[in-house]
Amino acid sequence: MAMGIILFLMVINVVGIRESSRMNIFFIGVDITTQLTLVILGVFLILGPNPGILFEHMFSAGNWPTIQNLVFGIAIAALCFTGVETVAQLAEETRRPAERIPRAYVIMIVAVLILFAGISIVALSAMTPQILGDPVGGWARDPIAGIAAHLPSKTLQSIFAPLVAILAATILLTATNAALMGISRLSYNLASHKQFPEIFGRIHLRFKTPYMAIIIFCLLSILLLSPGLANPGFFTDLGALYIFGSLLCFALAHAAIIGLRVRKPELPRPFKLHGNLKIRARELPVTAILGLLATSAIWVTVIITQPYSRWAGIIWMVAGFGIYYAYRRWKHIPLTQSTPARATIDRNQQP
């Protein structure tokens, strides 16, 4: 099923960004409506009649996690924000990006915080951490289904049970689609600057999409899923590796923002947060500094406490650096030089 979904998304993304975005908008609308409804019902029907239940479930003896589990939980929670980079990577395909990109980020942050904070509060009101986190008889794999199952009404439970199943599927579908959109545009940009092989920068003559990058990464994703057919536990390790990569990307993104403010303070910045630190005529954003410190600390904790993430992630990074080094040497380009290149239109594709 997962492999079929990836193939379906590959076709949609090759055809065009408009079709892919329309699909995302529809499913995200369904997701937000369902989650908000569950949060409102949970607050009024579960938390409202017994407000102290949340405090009891959080702070009773044996319920509060260890420091190690708390940090790892924060790392997993950070996955809620993976995909936000898609907003920036699609900026070149957006009308009035200086106006719409900041607005999209602000709306996204508010929506994610409200939804996930609400879901977390209602879930901990409906269930103890032991029931919520039990991977066998609990709701660790689907906490939202746990909320629906604990609504104090058989009618509501029967209504929301199928809705939650649809919700889970659409969330994964839109997340996969956002990741595919992001990686294809990122690969295109890297290929445009000769930091990736030119094949990733090929643009379809008719659809005007980086179709080779989309196809290659979809096939790689299917290949990564293959070991799970024989070993279901493989997906847990794959998730831990994903945390390694996402946290490292978040940390590097914050560091890049700080670096640009230091090296190129004169760049036009249509949108800038208030409360910057002024050091030697440079304005350093507090959010980027705090973000760099927090994500770096959590990333270090993950690689210390998660052996698979540590070794697989390090091997992954070393292999990536090796491929990059070999490719740049093959092209006779210095490792740190940015070399813009024109997009490659595949003339072999017929309209």
C-alpha positions as CSV (number, residue, x, y, z in Angstrom):
1,M,0.0,0.0,0.0
2,A,2.8,2.5,0.9
3,M,4.7,1.7,-2.3
4,G,1.5,2.2,-4.3
5,I,0.9,5.6,-2.6
6,I,4.4,6.7,-3.5
7,L,3.9,5.7,-7.1
8,F,0.6,7.6,-7.2
9,L,2.3,10.7,-5.7
10,M,5.1,10.4,-8.2
11,V,2.7,10.7,-11.1
12,I,0.8,13.6,-9.5
13,N,4.0,15.6,-8.8
14,V,5.4,15.0,-12.3
15,V,2.2,16.3,-13.8
16,G,2.5,19.6,-11.9
17,I,2.6,21.6,-8.7
18,R,-0.9,22.9,-9.1
19,E,-2.4,19.4,-9.0
20,S,-0.2,18.3,-6.1
21,S,-1.1,21.4,-4.1
22,R,-4.9,21.1,-4.8
23,M,-4.7,17.5,-3.4
24,N,-2.8,18.7,-0.4
25,I,-5.3,21.5,0.3
26,F,-8.3,19.1,0.2
27,F,-6.8,16.5,2.5
28,I,-5.4,19.1,4.9
29,G,-8.8,20.7,5.2
30,V,-10.3,17.3,6.2
31,D,-7.4,16.8,8.7
32,I,-7.8,20.1,10.4
33,T,-11.6,19.9,10.6
34,T,-11.5,16.4,12.2
35,Q,-8.7,17.3,14.7
36,L,-10.3,20.5,15.8
37,T,-13.6,18.7,16.3
38,L,-12.0,16.1,18.4
39,V,-10.1,18.7,20.5
40,I,-13.4,20.6,21.1
41,L,-15.3,17.5,22.0
42,G,-12.5,16.2,24.2
43,V,-12.2,19.5,26.1
44,F,-16.0,19.7,26.8
45,L,-16.8,16.0,27.3
46,I,-13.6,14.6,28.9
47,L,-11.6,17.5,30.4
48,G,-14.5,19.7,31.3
49,P,-16.3,17.4,33.7
50,N,-13.1,16.5,35.5
51,P,-10.4,19.3,35.1
52,G,-8.0,17.6,37.6
53,I,-7.7,14.5,35.5
54,L,-5.0,16.1,33.2
55,F,-2.8,17.1,36.2
56,E,-3.2,13.6,37.7
57,H,-2.3,11.8,34.5
58,M,0.7,14.0,33.9
59,F,2.3,14.2,37.4
60,S,1.1,11.2,39.3
61,A,3.8,8.8,40.5
62,G,5.4,6.9,37.6
63,N,3.7,9.1,34.9
64,W,6.4,11.7,34.3
65,P,9.1,10.5,31.8
66,T,12.8,10.2,32.5
67,I,15.0,12.9,31.1
68,Q,16.2,10.6,28.3
69,N,12.7,9.7,27.3
70,L,11.6,13.3,27.5
71,V,14.3,14.5,25.2
72,F,13.7,11.7,22.8
73,G,10.0,12.6,22.9
74,I,10.8,16.2,22.1
75,A,12.9,14.9,19.1
76,I,10.0,12.9,17.8
77,A,7.6,15.9,18.4
78,A,10.0,17.9,16.2
79,L,8.8,15.8,13.3
80,C,5.6,17.7,13.4
81,F,7.5,20.6,11.8
82,T,9.2,18.6,9.0
83,G,7.8,19.8,5.8
84,V,7.9,23.4,6.7
85,E,10.9,23.8,4.4
86,T,8.6,23.0,1.5
87,V,7.1,26.5,1.9
88,A,10.5,28.1,1.2
89,Q,11.5,25.6,-1.5
90,L,8.3,26.4,-3.5
91,A,8.8,30.2,-3.1
92,E,10.1,30.5,-6.7
93,E,6.8,29.0,-7.9
94,T,4.7,31.5,-5.8
95,R,3.2,34.8,-6.8
96,R,4.3,37.6,-4.5
97,P,6.5,35.4,-2.4
98,A,7.7,38.3,-0.2
99,E,4.1,38.7,1.0
100,R,2.8,35.2,0.9
101,I,5.7,33.1,2.3
102,P,5.9,34.9,5.7
103,R,2.1,34.7,6.0
104,A,2.1,31.0,5.2
105,Y,4.8,30.4,7.9
106,V,2.8,32.3,10.6
107,I,-0.4,30.5,9.8
108,M,1.4,27.2,9.8
109,I,3.0,27.8,13.2
110,V,-0.2,28.8,14.8
111,A,-2.1,25.8,13.3
112,V,0.5,23.2,14.3
113,L,0.8,24.5,17.8
114,I,-2.9,24.7,18.4
115,L,-3.7,21.3,16.9
116,F,-0.8,19.4,18.5
117,A,-1.1,21.1,21.9
118,G,-4.9,20.4,21.8
119,I,-4.5,16.8,20.8
120,S,-1.9,16.2,23.5
121,I,-3.9,17.8,26.2
122,V,-7.1,15.9,25.3
123,A,-5.2,12.6,24.8
124,L,-3.6,12.9,28.3
125,S,-7.0,13.7,29.7
126,A,-8.6,10.7,28.2
127,M,-5.8,8.2,28.9
128,T,-2.9,7.6,31.3
129,P,0.6,7.8,29.8
130,Q,0.8,4.0,30.3
131,I,-2.3,3.3,28.2
132,L,-1.4,6.0,25.7
133,G,2.2,4.8,25.2
134,D,1.8,1.0,25.3
135,P,2.9,-0.2,21.9
136,V,0.9,-3.5,22.3
137,G,-2.4,-2.9,24.0
138,G,-2.4,0.9,24.1
139,W,-2.7,3.8,21.6
140,A,0.9,4.5,20.9
141,R,0.5,4.0,17.2
142,D,-2.6,6.1,16.9
143,P,-3.3,8.5,19.9
144,I,-6.1,10.3,18.0
145,A,-8.0,7.0,17.7
146,G,-7.5,6.6,21.4
147,I,-9.3,10.0,21.9
148,A,-12.2,8.9,19.7
149,A,-12.5,5.6,21.6
150,H,-12.7,7.4,25.0
151,L,-15.4,9.8,24.0
152,P,-18.3,9.4,26.5
153,S,-20.8,8.4,23.9
154,K,-21.2,5.3,21.8
155,T,-22.7,7.4,19.0
156,L,-19.7,9.7,18.9
157,Q,-17.3,6.8,19.0
158,S,-19.0,5.1,16.0
159,I,-18.9,8.4,14.1
160,F,-15.3,9.2,14.7
161,A,-13.8,5.7,14.4
162,P,-13.9,5.7,10.6
163,L,-13.1,9.4,10.4
164,V,-9.9,8.9,12.5
165,A,-8.9,6.1,10.1
166,I,-9.3,8.4,7.2
167,L,-7.5,11.1,9.1
168,A,-4.4,9.0,9.7
169,A,-4.2,8.0,6.0
170,T,-4.6,11.6,4.8
171,I,-2.0,12.9,7.2
172,L,0.6,10.4,6.0
173,L,-0.4,11.1,2.4
174,T,0.0,14.9,2.7
175,A,3.2,14.5,4.7
176,T,4.7,12.2,2.0
177,N,3.6,14.6,-0.7
178,A,5.1,17.6,1.0
179,A,8.4,15.7,1.5
180,L,8.4,14.7,-2.2
181,M,7.7,18.3,-3.3
182,G,10.5,19.6,-1.1
183,I,13.2,17.1,-2.0
184,S,12.5,17.5,-5.7
185,R,12.9,21.3,-5.6
186,L,15.9,21.0,-3.3
187,S,17.6,18.6,-5.7
188,Y,16.8,20.9,-8.6
189,N,18.4,23.8,-6.9
190,L,21.5,21.8,-5.9
191,A,21.8,20.6,-9.5
192,S,21.4,24.1,-10.8
193,H,24.5,25.1,-8.8
194,K,26.4,21.9,-9.8
195,Q,26.3,20.5,-6.3
196,F,24.3,17.5,-7.6
197,P,24.4,15.6,-10.9
198,E,22.7,17.5,-13.7
199,I,20.1,14.7,-14.1
200,F,18.4,16.0,-11.0
201,G,17.9,19.4,-12.7
202,R,16.1,18.2,-15.8
203,I,12.8,19.9,-16.3
204,H,10.0,18.2,-18.2
205,L,9.3,20.0,-21.5
206,R,5.5,19.8,-21.1
207,F,4.9,19.8,-17.3
208,K,7.8,22.1,-16.3
209,T,8.6,20.0,-13.2
210,P,11.9,18.4,-12.1
211,Y,10.6,15.0,-13.2
212,M,13.9,13.1,-12.9
213,A,14.4,14.1,-9.3
214,I,10.8,13.1,-8.5
215,I,11.1,9.7,-10.2
216,I,14.6,8.9,-8.7
217,F,13.6,9.8,-5.1
218,C,10.3,7.9,-5.4
219,L,12.1,4.8,-6.5
220,L,14.7,5.3,-3.7
221,S,11.8,5.6,-1.2
222,I,10.3,2.3,-2.4
223,L,13.7,0.7,-2.1
224,L,14.0,1.9,1.5
225,L,10.6,0.4,2.3
226,S,11.6,-3.0,1.0
227,P,13.3,-4.4,4.1
228,G,10.1,-3.8,6.1
229,L,8.4,-6.6,4.1
230,A,10.6,-9.1,6.0
231,N,11.3,-7.1,9.2
232,P,8.4,-4.8,10.5
233,G,10.8,-3.5,13.2
234,F,12.8,-1.9,10.5
235,F,10.4,1.0,10.3
236,T,11.2,2.0,13.9
237,D,14.9,2.2,13.0
238,L,14.0,4.2,9.9
239,G,12.0,6.6,12.0
240,A,14.9,7.1,14.3
241,L,17.2,7.8,11.3
242,Y,14.7,10.3,10.1
243,I,14.9,12.2,13.4
244,F,18.7,12.3,13.0
245,G,18.4,13.9,9.6
246,S,15.5,16.3,10.4
247,L,17.1,17.7,13.6
248,L,20.4,18.2,11.8
249,C,18.7,20.0,9.0
250,F,16.8,22.3,11.5
251,A,20.1,23.1,13.2
252,L,21.9,23.9,10.0
253,A,19.0,26.0,8.8
254,H,19.2,28.2,11.9
255,A,23.0,28.4,11.6
256,A,22.6,29.5,7.9
257,I,20.2,32.3,8.9
258,I,22.7,33.6,11.5
259,G,25.5,33.2,8.9
260,L,23.7,35.3,6.3
261,R,22.9,38.0,8.8
262,V,26.6,38.2,9.7
263,R,28.1,37.9,6.2
264,K,25.4,39.7,4.1
265,P,23.6,42.2,6.3
266,E,22.8,44.3,3.3
267,L,20.5,41.7,1.7
268,P,16.9,42.9,1.3
269,R,14.6,41.3,3.9
270,P,10.9,42.1,3.3
271,F,10.0,40.2,6.4
272,K,11.9,40.3,9.7
273,L,10.9,39.5,13.2
274,H,11.3,42.0,16.0
275,G,13.6,41.5,19.0
276,N,16.9,41.0,17.1
277,L,20.2,41.2,18.9
278,K,22.4,44.0,17.5
279,I,26.1,43.0,17.6
280,R,28.5,45.2,15.6
281,A,25.8,46.5,13.3
282,R,24.6,43.0,12.7
283,E,21.0,42.0,13.6
284,L,21.0,38.4,14.8
285,P,17.5,36.9,15.2
286,V,16.8,35.5,18.7
287,T,14.6,32.8,17.3
288,A,17.5,31.5,15.1
289,I,19.9,31.5,18.1
290,L,17.5,29.7,20.4
291,G,16.5,27.3,17.6
292,L,20.2,26.5,16.8
293,L,20.9,25.8,20.5
294,A,17.8,23.7,21.1
295,T,18.0,21.6,18.0
296,S,21.7,21.0,18.3
297,A,21.3,19.9,21.9
298,I,18.5,17.5,21.1
299,W,20.4,16.2,18.1
300,V,23.5,15.4,20.2
301,T,21.2,13.7,22.8
302,V,19.7,11.5,20.0
303,I,23.0,10.4,18.6
304,I,24.2,9.5,22.1
305,T,21.2,7.6,23.2
306,Q,20.1,6.0,19.9
307,P,22.8,3.6,18.5
308,Y,21.1,3.0,15.2
309,S,20.6,6.7,14.5
310,R,24.2,7.4,15.5
311,W,25.9,4.9,13.3
312,A,23.5,4.8,10.3
313,G,23.4,8.6,10.4
314,I,27.2,9.0,10.5
315,I,27.6,6.5,7.7
316,W,25.0,8.3,5.7
317,M,26.7,11.7,6.2
318,V,30.1,10.3,5.4
319,A,28.8,8.7,2.2
320,G,27.1,12.0,1.2
321,F,30.3,14.0,1.7
322,G,32.2,11.4,-0.3
323,I,29.8,11.5,-3.2
324,Y,29.8,15.3,-3.2
325,Y,33.6,15.4,-3.1
326,A,34.0,12.9,-6.0
327,Y,31.4,14.8,-8.1
328,R,32.9,18.2,-7.6
329,R,36.4,16.9,-8.4
330,W,35.1,15.1,-11.5
331,K,33.6,18.5,-12.6
332,H,36.9,20.3,-11.7
333,I,34.9,22.7,-9.4
334,P,36.2,23.9,-6.0
335,L,34.3,22.3,-3.1
336,T,33.1,25.6,-1.7
337,Q,32.4,27.5,-4.9
338,S,28.8,28.2,-5.9
339,T,28.4,27.8,-9.6
340,P,24.9,28.7,-11.0
341,A,23.8,26.7,-14.0
342,R,20.8,27.1,-16.3
343,A,18.0,24.6,-15.9
344,T,18.1,21.6,-18.3
345,I,15.0,21.0,-20.3
346,D,14.7,17.5,-21.5
347,R,14.1,17.8,-25.3
348,N,13.4,14.1,-25.6
349,Q,10.0,14.5,-23.9
350,Q,7.3,15.1,-26.4
351,P,4.4,17.4,-25.5
